[in-house]
Amino acid sequence: MTRPTSPTKTRAGVTRRQLLQGSAAVAGAGVGSGILGAPMIWAQNIKDVTLTQVGPSYSVIADICEKASADLGFKIVPQTAETTQLMAKVVNQPETVDIADFEFWGLQKVYRAGNLQPVDISKIKLWGEMTPLMRDGKNFDGADLSRQGTLPFEVLYTDSAESTAFATGATDLATVMPTIYNADTLGIRPDLTGREITSWAELFNPEFKGKTALVNIPSIGIMDAAMALEARGDLTYGDKGNMTKEEIDKTIDALIALKKDGQFRAFWSTFDESVNLMAAGEVVIQSMWSPAVTAVKSRGINCVYQGLSQGYRGWGLGMGLMRHLEGIKLEAAYEYLNWYLTGWQGAFIARQGYYSSVPTTAMADLSENERGYWYEGKPATEDIMDPYGNIMDKAGASRDGGSFEQRMGNIACWNAVMDEDRYMIQRWNEFIAS
């Protein structure tokens, strides 16, 4: 795996200090928000800037923040908080956050609070190279994406700097800058299932009684359950991401019945719980996240993130700027956002199984073998490493679900906040307590 040898330099080998002094220009590097060659006072003061980035553990990663800090000359401090915790901080303690890593569904709940300022897309140099999946709400063939759940595009734009509402189409102002996303499915231990798994319905197959698990995050767990129930023919949903009360009741009643019948081994809430359940063989099929599958594989255990016939559940995140940012801190924040799209970060998270909002730069920063495996659906020509240098897959293996286009082009629903969210959470808690 190719790793940078000089974290204090840009990709072109020019130091950040030279960039700030205006003594060099780096063509195509994408670093900076238009302040290269700024007055010397800016360069002298930049070292004193500290930005606190808060978000989920799979997005706000210390290694990425360290690399960015070394490249940019100011400090990015990572702080992890799952989306529900982040929402509370942004609403109630906005001064404790500078950059918020939001799942798009979380924006539905907090953007109207007014504590985020919009991202001026004219300051994002690679906005035009962003995948249409995020930027335009379009699939690879130009068709509209699945409308079940909350499409990133639906909450991506706003009409003015003062607005706390979402625009109905693209504007010059974004609520956040899209960063990472993925197509989620079920984690499976093929050595323990003993046969091929091709349908979400298998999650509730009595054959695996006591060996299945759901994620205990209500808005996500209930959609995984809905995918399985619909695949099994029990229910047909109008929108799995925005269920009616009747659909919620039928879903939860079915889950309670399955629980009483002993279908579930566990309901996990953390990354480590999901990894340990699968690695120990306590479960053979469960809700799972891509890096968790990567972690199990890195232990030498056969685990797959199985592409299923009904499609994937999609999600994505974006980096939001808090409204209190101004002056040099705001300019530094734009520097960081631009750095984020230039390739190193995209390659790092690709090795966890995630995609970058600017795939071209991420792929350019991967080796040919890695690019073929993670993005192009090709068999690995040599062992595949995770971001930390552990063997994740062997030469000859292919990524589960195929290429970037095959996986992201087959999203059945997107993570969302339902209109009946409070009622859904109440019923979900009844299920967990039953």
Secondary structure as GFF3:
##gff-version 3
##sequence-region A 1 434
A	DSSP	alpha_helix	16	21	.	.	.	ID=ss1
A	DSSP	alpha_helix	40	46	.	.	.	ID=ss2
A	DSSP	beta_strand	50	55	.	.	.	ID=ss3
A	DSSP	alpha_helix	62	72	.	.	.	ID=ss4
A	DSSP	beta_strand	75	80	.	.	.	ID=ss5
A	DSSP	alpha_helix	83	92	.	.	.	ID=ss6
A	DSSP	three_ten_helix	94	96	.	.	.	ID=ss7
A	DSSP	beta_strand	99	103	.	.	.	ID=ss8
A	DSSP	alpha_helix	104	110	.	.	.	ID=ss9
A	DSSP	three_ten_helix	111	113	.	.	.	ID=ss10
A	DSSP	beta_strand	116	117	.	.	.	ID=ss11
A	DSSP	beta_strand	119	120	.	.	.	ID=ss12
A	DSSP	three_ten_helix	121	123	.	.	.	ID=ss13
A	DSSP	three_ten_helix	127	129	.	.	.	ID=ss14
A	DSSP	alpha_helix	132	135	.	.	.	ID=ss15
A	DSSP	three_ten_helix	152	155	.	.	.	ID=ss16
A	DSSP	beta_strand	157	158	.	.	.	ID=ss17
A	DSSP	beta_strand	173	174	.	.	.	ID=ss18
A	DSSP	beta_strand	177	184	.	.	.	ID=ss19
A	DSSP	beta_strand	186	188	.	.	.	ID=ss20
A	DSSP	alpha_helix	190	193	.	.	.	ID=ss21
A	DSSP	three_ten_helix	200	204	.	.	.	ID=ss22
A	DSSP	three_ten_helix	206	208	.	.	.	ID=ss23
A	DSSP	beta_strand	212	215	.	.	.	ID=ss24
A	DSSP	alpha_helix	218	232	.	.	.	ID=ss25
A	DSSP	alpha_helix	245	260	.	.	.	ID=ss26
A	DSSP	beta_strand	264	268	.	.	.	ID=ss27
A	DSSP	alpha_helix	271	279	.	.	.	ID=ss28
A	DSSP	beta_strand	285	287	.	.	.	ID=ss29
A	DSSP	alpha_helix	290	297	.	.	.	ID=ss30
A	DSSP	beta_strand	304	306	.	.	.	ID=ss31
A	DSSP	beta_strand	312	322	.	.	.	ID=ss32
A	DSSP	alpha_helix	327	340	.	.	.	ID=ss33
A	DSSP	alpha_helix	344	350	.	.	.	ID=ss34
A	DSSP	beta_strand	355	356	.	.	.	ID=ss35
A	DSSP	alpha_helix	359	364	.	.	.	ID=ss36
A	DSSP	alpha_helix	368	374	.	.	.	ID=ss37
A	DSSP	beta_strand	384	385	.	.	.	ID=ss38
A	DSSP	beta_strand	391	393	.	.	.	ID=ss39
A	DSSP	alpha_helix	404	408	.	.	.	ID=ss40
A	DSSP	beta_strand	411	414	.	.	.	ID=ss41
A	DSSP	alpha_helix	421	433	.	.	.	ID=ss42
###
